[in-house]
Amino acid sequence: MAILSFKDVNKGFGEGTARTEVLKNINVDIEEGEFIAILGFSGTGKSTLMNLIAGLEMPDTGSVTFKGAPITGPGPERGLIFQSYSLMPWLTVKGNIMVAIDSVFPKLSAKEKDEKADHYIKMVGLSHAAGRRPAELSGGMRQRVSVARALAMSPEMLLLDEPLSALDALTRANLADEILHIWEQDKKTCILITNDVDEAILLADRIIPLNPDGTLGDPVTVTIPRPRDRMAMNTDEGFHKLRAQVTNYLMDVGVQAKVEETRTLPEVTPIHGVPAAVKAAQEGLIEERFLDFSQLHKIYPTPKGPLTVVEDFNLKVNRGEFISLIGHSGCGKSTVLTMAAGLNPISKGAIKLDGRHVEGADPERAVVFQSPNLFPWLSAKENVSIGVDKVYPKASQAERQDVVEYYLERVGLADAMDRPAHSMSNGMKQRVGIARAFALSPKLLLLDEPFGMLDSLTRWELQEVLMEVWSRTKVTAICVTHDVDEAILLADRVVMMTNGPQATIGKITEVDLPRPRTRKALLEHPDYYHYRQEVLDFLEEYEHGAKPKPKSKPTKAIAAE
């Protein structure tokens, strides 16, 4: 008999015309010891599904049963780990875990409770931090405490509600590997909610997609043998096929083009002299070494003396090239980008754009940040207009409006141009940020982890939007990212940075894949996983702050400069 069963479950919120049906006709059985990943877009009801299992919500119709009995409320047999850590800030790591043990095992002796706490703290690798309080821990360490606390309650089922989504890519990967290792030790029934396809494939026995309409898709069985190794999977044909199957399904049900072809871009010239983006030729601009980073350094004064964050960064970028800049947290990627934007003074060396030194901020260099920084009280159209009015001083008001509306259409906001920014989702706000940057017809587009705050499925959609708009303008672009797939998908060259301090370029990979690119097409291209392996190998070499010895020459791409 299944340990957990959903039978004809429906759940909605609100009354009358304001009612929203979140989950519809959910039927699924989960066997004891299974690891299930529920995969879907933001807003599809994943967390509502988890709350029904945890007993925090009740179904409107249908039943949710655990071991044959209806779930009527929370219970220690179902241990829940949230996206946010929910730790008590005044207690130490051990104190937080002891609270859970005291509530579930009141009859244990003090010695037994102490040993149980130490066992689970050791299991998640935090013995050295048992006496620290949450404020003294990194995000990854806090999430480890949450995992240890849930395990210490000895639940029969472990419920993981996007436990890794707030973490950086490296911490996320390491913690996913730890969860897998812990699960393999005692094979508890485990249900993971995630929006990350690779995470689902690495961890799960079965992947169950949750569709945008609140129904469940057909479960996908993960046939890759255990134990699974993240790096080894990249060369596994089974992984490639499964990844393409799940990705294509999710894109088919959730990522649909929202671009309407109704406007053309007017023939107007911005103040910094780049002809209208719709023109194929851009007269008067340098073709080769259009953007030139020469012996670039960034040095910060500290009480212990000067700290060199970026050292001897040399890169020549041709006009119309798209560069991805990747490396571990703290390697100086964003520092290089903010220097190119003129927002961060150069300590030593130079950056030249179109033959002139970069000095101070200028609309010829448009920046899209992780958070789009919109004026919340202004509409999408008004937010984009602010820059356009300054950049096209000789254009008529109607022509400027055409520029604004053209790019808002391109990013899929044709029906939301007049919505105020405060009423938009993060994904919609980032669309406005992208439209605003392109509308400036910049010589250089700088993207600082533009999709880093979004769930992976919204990220896919906006990557396709970005590529579609970029393919029309061919603006020279640099995108800082920590996402290997994003780096390869977008770029002509992937520039990999060594760890900081004294970070520099460690390797450059030229991505010779056909354009225009789509995620579906790339996943099926025979060379795609070779490029992915190159970047993964480099990042693994520099994991955990390692400082490998410099190689004789990073790559042919650098030598060609």
Buried (B, 14 or more C-beta within 10 A) or exposed (E): EBBBBBBEBBBBEEEEEEEEBBBBBBEBEBEBEBBBBBBBBBBBBBBBBBBBBBBBBBBEEBEBBBBEEEBEEEBBBBBBBBBBBBBEEEBBBBBBBBBBBEEBBEEBEEEEBBEBBBEBBEBBBBEEBBEBBBEEBEBBBBBBBBBBBBBBBBBBBBBBBBBBBBBBBBBBBBBBBBBBEBBEEEEBBBBBBBBBBBBBBBBBBBBBBBBBEBBBBEBBEBEBEEEBEBEEBBEBEEBBEBBBBBBBBBBEBBBEEBBEEEBEBBEBBBBBBBBBBEEEEBEEBBEEBBBBBBEBBBBEEEEEEEEBBBBBBBBBBBBBBBBBBBBBBBBBBBBBBBBBBBEBEBBEBEBBBBEEEBEEEBBBBBBBBBBBEBEEEBBBBBBBBBBBBEBBEEBEEEBBBBBBBBBBBBBBBBEBBEBBBEEBEBBBBBBBBBBBBBBBBBBBBBBBBBBBBBBBBBBBBBBBBBBBBBEBBBBBBBBBBBBBBBBBBBBBBBBBBBBBBBBBBBBBBEBEBEEEBBBBEBBEEEEBBEBBBBBBEBBEBBEEEEEEEEEEEBBEBBEEE
